Amino acid sequence: MLSSEMMLETAVKAADDKRAEDIVVLDMREVSLLADYFVILSGNSERQLQAIVDAVQDKEEEAGVMVRHIEGQKNSKWVLMDFGDVVVNAFLPEEREFYNLEKLWRDAPLVDVEGWIEG
């Protein structure tokens, strides 16, 4: 079983490979029992969003991590993937702005993932 940090790195790199934008990671360990990390990212179209979701799921599965639950799938504007310790929230920009998870969870520290992103 991968550590939550390795699951996180796998998800961020897979999303970045599909050109996800504005990738933000929140360290949830001190503020919630839901997960260790929340990944919040954007895609510019439903097609790109689905490509990001597919890539993250594929890379996690290759690493031996199975998705526990997915909310939203095809033609969705917000897809949530629950990998247990890591939850990935993939949005179209308008939905991301509307739900504003970064503000909702503002007490959670940001995780520096710049080293994993080819920018």
N, C-alpha and C positions, 0 to 999 in steps of 0.2 A: 504494500500500500504506500502510495506517495504521501509525503508530508503535505500539509496545507500550503506551505511556501512553494513546493514544486508544482502542485496543482495550479497555483496562482500563476507562476511563471509560464507554464504550458498554455494556460488560457490567454494570457496577455500576448504572448508571442504569436499564437494562432490567430488572434483577432487582428493584430498588427499586420500579419502577412496578407490579410484580406483588406488592408487599408482602413481599418476601423479608425474613427476619429475621436479625439478628445477622450482618451482612455484615462479613467480615474479609478483608483483603488482605495477603498476605505477599510481600515483595520477595525473590525467589529468586535474584537475579542473583549474589550472593556465595556462595550455599550449594549451588547445583545448576545443572546444565546443562540440566535438563528444560524450563524456561520462565523468563521474566523475572518473572512474577507468578502466584501462586495465589490465586484467589478462593474463599472458603469461605462458604457461606450455608445458611440453613435455610428450609424451607417446612413448614407445619403439617399438610399432608395430601398424599397422592399426587397428587391433582388439582391442588393449588396448585403442587407441585413441577414437574409437567409444564407448567403455565402459565408458570412462571418460565423453565424450559428453553426452551420454544418462543419466548418473548419475547427472551431473550438471543440465541438463534440467528438469529431474524428480524432483529433490530437490527444484529447483526454483518454479516449478509449484505447488508442495505441499505447498510452502510458499505463493502462490497466485501471483507469478510473471510469466507472460507468455513471451516466447521468441518472440521478434519482427521480427527477421530475422535470418536465418542461411545460411551461405555460406559454401559450401564444403561437406557435409554429407558422405554417404557411400563410402568406399575405397578412402578417401581423405587423403592427407598428411598435410593439414592445414584446420581446421574447425574454423570458426568465428561464435560466438553466440552473438547476440545483445539483451541484456535485457534492453536497454534504458540507464540507468545510469552506467551500468556495461557491458563491452564487454569482452568476453572470447575468447582468441586465443589459440587453442590447435594444437600443431605441432608434427610431427616426427622430431627427432633431426637435420637431414640434412636440412630440410626446415626452421627450426627455425634459424639455423646458416646462411643460405642463406639470408633470409629476415631481420634478425637482428633488430626486432622491438625495442629492448632495446636501440640500438644505434640510431635508427631513432628518438626515443622519449627520448633521453638522458637528455633533460632539465626537464623532469617530475621526481619529487621526488619518491623514492621507499617507499612503504608502508610495515611496519613490520607486517608480518603475521605468524611469528614463533609460536605464541601462538595458532594458529588454525591448525597447522600441527603436526601430530604425526610422529616424525621422527626417 
